[in-house]
C-alpha cells in the first residue's frame, strides 16, 4: 500500500546541525523507490526545501513541498503550485502596522526575497541563508509590501517573544491564525492554513487516503497533521504535547529516528 511520508524539517528530518543524517537519507530514498511519496511539510519557504529535496532525490518521484506551514503546496518535480492560501496585502500591512512598536522583528518574503529595513536584524541573516532567500533592504516596510505573503514570521528572543504573543494575535483572532513554531518564532497565516490542510490537498492530488499518511514531527505546528494522519510518529526530542498525540515515539533527530521507524513500518530492511 502506497504511503505519504509527511516530514517536518527542523528538529525532525534535520539533526541538531541542520543536516540530514546519511542513514535517514538512504532509508527515505529506499522508501520512494518502493513507491511511497515524501511530503516535506514545513514552516520553511518553498525555496528552503529545495536543497533537502535534492538530497532525497525527490524530483525522481514527484514528492511534494508543503511550505509556509501549508500555505503553498508544490510538486517538487515540475515546480507547479497545486494550492495556495496567501495573506491579502491589506491584511498583511494591518498586522505589520500593529507590531511596529512592539519589541519584535517581522520577516516577510514573497517566496524569493525577504523585505526588511535592517538586513542584520534578528534572524534575518539566518532565514536568508538557510532558506535560499535574497534580502532587499527597504526604507519603509509597509510601503514596500506590494504582494500577498504566504505568512508573516514574527521573531524575538524567546524571553521577549513569550510576553508579546497575546498582544500580537489578539486583534487578529478572527482574521489570521497564529502558531508558535519555535521559542523564537510566532507565525501568522490565513485561517485554515495548516500542515493538515496542505496534506489533504496532497492526498487529493496523489489519490492516497488520509489513513495512509505517516507523519513525523516535533513541535507545536505539527499538531494539526498529527491529528489528521493515519499514523503519527513523534521524535524523541519532540515537545511533550506532540509525544502525547503520537502513535509512537521514535529516537531523536540525532539518532536517525525517522529511519528507525520507517524501516519497521514499511518493512524496508
C-alpha positions as CSV (number, residue, x, y, z in Angstrom):
1,X,0.0,0.0,0.0
2,X,1.4,3.4,-1.1
3,X,2.0,5.8,1.8
4,X,2.6,9.5,2.1
5,X,5.5,10.2,4.4
6,X,5.0,13.7,5.8
7,X,8.1,15.1,7.3
8,X,8.7,18.2,9.4
9,X,12.2,19.6,8.7
10,X,13.7,21.3,11.7
11,X,14.0,19.1,14.7
12,X,12.7,16.1,12.7
13,X,14.4,15.5,9.3
14,X,17.3,17.7,10.2
15,X,19.6,16.8,13.0
16,X,20.9,19.4,15.5
17,X,23.5,20.5,12.9
18,X,20.7,21.2,10.3
19,X,21.8,18.1,8.3
20,X,20.1,15.0,7.0
21,X,21.9,12.0,8.5
22,X,23.2,9.5,5.9
23,X,21.1,6.6,7.2
24,X,17.9,8.7,7.2
25,X,18.6,9.8,3.7
26,X,19.2,6.3,2.5
27,X,16.0,4.9,4.1
28,X,13.9,7.7,2.6
29,X,15.3,7.1,-0.9
30,X,14.6,3.4,-0.4
31,X,11.0,4.3,0.6
32,X,10.5,6.3,-2.6
33,X,11.9,3.5,-4.7
34,X,9.3,1.3,-3.1
35,X,6.5,3.6,-4.3
36,X,5.9,5.8,-1.3
37,X,5.7,9.6,-1.6
38,X,7.6,12.1,0.5
39,X,5.9,15.4,1.5
40,X,8.3,17.9,3.1
41,X,5.8,19.6,5.4
42,X,7.4,22.7,7.0
43,X,7.1,26.3,8.1
44,X,10.1,27.0,5.8
45,X,9.6,28.8,2.5
46,X,9.5,26.6,-0.6
47,X,13.0,27.7,-1.7
48,X,14.3,26.4,1.6
49,X,13.0,22.9,0.9
50,X,14.8,22.5,-2.5
51,X,18.2,21.6,-1.1
52,X,16.6,18.9,1.1
53,X,14.6,17.6,-1.8
54,X,17.8,17.3,-3.9
55,X,19.5,15.2,-1.2
56,X,16.5,12.9,-1.1
57,X,16.2,12.7,-4.9
58,X,12.6,13.8,-4.7
59,X,12.4,15.1,-8.2
60,X,12.5,11.5,-9.5
61,X,9.4,10.6,-7.6
62,X,7.0,13.7,-7.7
63,X,7.3,14.4,-4.0
64,X,5.5,17.4,-2.6
65,X,6.6,20.7,-0.9
66,X,4.1,21.7,1.7
67,X,5.7,25.0,2.6
68,X,4.9,28.1,4.8
69,X,3.1,25.8,7.3
70,X,0.8,24.6,4.5
71,X,0.1,28.0,2.7
72,X,1.6,26.6,-0.5
73,X,1.7,23.1,-2.0
74,X,4.1,22.5,-4.9
75,X,5.0,19.5,-7.0
76,X,8.8,19.0,-6.4
77,X,9.4,17.7,-9.9
78,X,7.5,20.2,-12.0
79,X,7.6,23.2,-9.7
80,X,3.8,23.6,-10.3
81,X,1.9,25.2,-7.4
82,X,-1.1,23.0,-6.7
83,X,-2.6,25.0,-3.9
84,X,-2.1,28.4,-2.1
85,X,-3.8,30.4,0.5
86,X,-2.0,33.8,0.9
87,X,-2.5,36.7,3.2
88,X,-4.2,39.6,1.4
89,X,-2.0,42.6,1.0
90,X,-4.1,45.0,3.1
91,X,-4.4,42.5,6.0
92,X,-0.6,41.9,5.9
93,X,0.0,45.6,6.2
94,X,-2.5,45.9,9.0
95,X,-0.6,43.3,11.1
96,X,2.8,44.8,10.3
97,X,1.5,48.3,11.3
98,X,0.2,46.8,14.6
99,X,3.5,45.3,15.6
100,X,5.6,48.3,14.6
101,X,6.1,49.5,18.2
102,X,6.5,46.1,19.8
103,X,9.9,44.6,20.6
104,X,9.7,42.1,17.8
105,X,11.1,41.8,14.3
106,X,8.9,40.8,11.3
107,X,10.3,38.7,8.4
108,X,8.2,39.0,5.3
109,X,9.1,37.3,1.9
110,X,7.5,36.9,-1.5
111,X,8.9,33.3,-1.8
112,X,12.1,34.7,-3.4
113,X,13.1,37.8,-1.4
114,X,12.9,38.9,2.3
115,X,12.0,42.6,2.6
116,X,13.5,44.4,5.6
117,X,14.6,47.8,6.9
118,X,17.6,46.1,8.5
119,X,19.3,43.2,6.8
120,X,21.2,42.4,10.1
121,X,18.1,42.3,12.3
122,X,17.2,39.4,14.5
123,X,17.0,36.1,12.5
124,X,17.0,37.8,9.1
125,X,20.5,36.6,8.0
126,X,19.7,33.1,9.2
127,X,16.4,32.9,7.4
128,X,18.1,34.2,4.2
129,X,21.0,31.7,4.4
130,X,19.0,28.7,5.4
131,X,16.1,29.1,3.0
132,X,17.8,30.4,-0.2
133,X,16.1,33.8,0.1
134,X,17.6,37.0,-1.1
135,X,17.4,40.1,1.1
136,X,16.2,43.5,-0.1
137,X,16.7,46.5,2.2
138,X,13.9,49.0,2.1
139,X,13.3,52.3,3.7
140,X,9.7,51.5,4.8
141,X,8.4,48.0,5.1
142,X,4.7,48.9,4.7
143,X,5.3,50.9,1.5
144,X,7.4,48.0,0.0
145,X,4.9,45.1,0.5
146,X,3.0,45.0,-2.8
147,X,2.3,41.3,-2.8
148,X,0.3,38.8,-0.8
149,X,2.7,37.0,1.6
150,X,2.3,33.3,2.4
151,X,2.9,34.1,6.0
152,X,4.4,36.7,8.3
153,X,7.1,35.5,10.6
154,X,7.4,37.4,13.8
155,X,10.7,36.9,15.7
156,X,12.3,37.9,19.0
157,X,14.5,36.2,21.6
158,X,12.3,33.7,23.5
159,X,12.2,35.6,26.8
160,X,10.8,38.6,24.9
161,X,8.5,36.9,22.5
162,X,6.7,34.9,25.1
163,X,5.4,38.1,26.6
164,X,4.2,39.6,23.3
165,X,2.3,36.8,21.6
166,X,-1.0,37.8,23.1
167,X,-0.6,41.4,22.2
168,X,0.3,40.4,18.6
169,X,-2.5,38.0,18.0
170,X,-5.5,39.3,20.0
171,X,-6.7,42.0,17.5
172,X,-6.5,39.5,14.6
173,X,-8.1,36.3,16.0
174,X,-11.0,36.5,13.5
175,X,-8.7,37.2,10.5
176,X,-5.5,35.2,11.0
177,X,-4.2,32.0,12.6
178,X,-1.1,32.2,14.7
179,X,1.3,29.4,15.8
180,X,4.5,29.3,17.9
181,X,6.7,27.2,15.7
182,X,9.9,27.6,17.8
183,X,10.6,29.5,21.0
184,X,11.7,32.5,18.9
185,X,9.2,32.3,16.0
186,X,5.5,33.3,16.0
187,X,3.9,32.8,12.6
188,X,0.8,34.3,11.1
189,X,-1.1,32.7,8.3
190,X,-4.6,32.8,6.9
191,X,-7.2,30.8,8.8
192,X,-7.3,27.1,7.9
193,X,-3.7,27.2,6.7
194,X,-2.0,24.2,8.4
195,X,0.2,21.3,7.7
196,X,-3.0,19.2,7.9
197,X,-5.0,21.1,5.2
198,X,-1.9,21.0,3.0
199,X,-1.7,17.3,3.4
200,X,-5.4,16.9,2.5
201,X,-4.6,18.7,-0.8
202,X,-1.7,16.5,-1.4
203,X,-3.8,13.4,-0.8
204,X,-6.4,14.6,-3.3
205,X,-3.7,15.1,-6.0
206,X,-1.9,11.9,-5.3
207,X,-5.1,9.9,-4.8
208,X,-3.9,8.5,-1.5
209,X,-6.1,8.1,1.6
210,X,-5.6,10.2,4.7
211,X,-5.3,6.9,6.5
212,X,-2.2,6.2,4.6
213,X,-0.3,9.2,5.9
214,X,2.7,8.6,8.2
215,X,3.6,11.9,9.8
216,X,6.8,12.8,11.7
217,X,7.2,15.9,13.8
218,X,8.4,17.5,17.0
219,X,6.8,20.9,17.6
220,X,3.5,22.7,18.1
221,X,2.9,23.4,14.4
222,X,2.9,19.7,13.8
223,X,-0.2,19.1,15.9
224,X,-2.7,19.5,13.1
225,X,-1.0,16.9,10.9
226,X,-0.7,14.5,13.8
227,X,-4.4,14.8,14.4
228,X,-5.1,14.1,10.7
229,X,-2.6,11.4,9.8
230,X,-3.4,7.8,9.9
231,X,-0.2,7.2,11.8
232,X,1.9,9.8,13.7
233,X,5.5,9.4,14.9
234,X,7.0,11.9,17.4
235,X,10.7,12.4,17.5
236,X,12.5,11.5,20.8
237,X,13.3,15.2,21.0
238,X,9.7,16.4,20.5
239,X,7.8,18.5,22.9
240,X,5.6,16.6,25.4
241,X,2.3,17.6,23.7
242,X,3.4,16.1,20.4
243,X,4.5,12.9,22.1
244,X,1.1,12.6,23.8
245,X,-0.7,12.8,20.5
246,X,1.6,10.3,18.6
247,X,1.0,6.7,17.8
248,X,4.6,6.1,18.8
249,X,7.8,7.9,19.9
250,X,10.9,7.1,17.9
251,X,14.5,8.0,18.6
252,X,15.6,11.6,18.3
253,X,16.6,13.6,15.2
254,X,20.3,13.0,16.1
255,X,19.7,9.2,16.3
256,X,18.1,8.6,12.9
257,X,14.6,8.5,14.4
258,X,12.8,8.6,11.1
259,X,14.9,5.8,9.6
260,X,14.4,3.6,12.7
261,X,10.6,4.0,12.5
262,X,10.3,3.7,8.7
263,X,12.4,0.6,8.4
264,X,9.9,-1.2,10.6
265,X,6.7,0.4,9.5
266,X,7.4,-0.1,5.8
267,X,9.5,-3.2,6.0
268,X,12.5,-1.5,4.3
269,X,15.3,-3.5,5.8
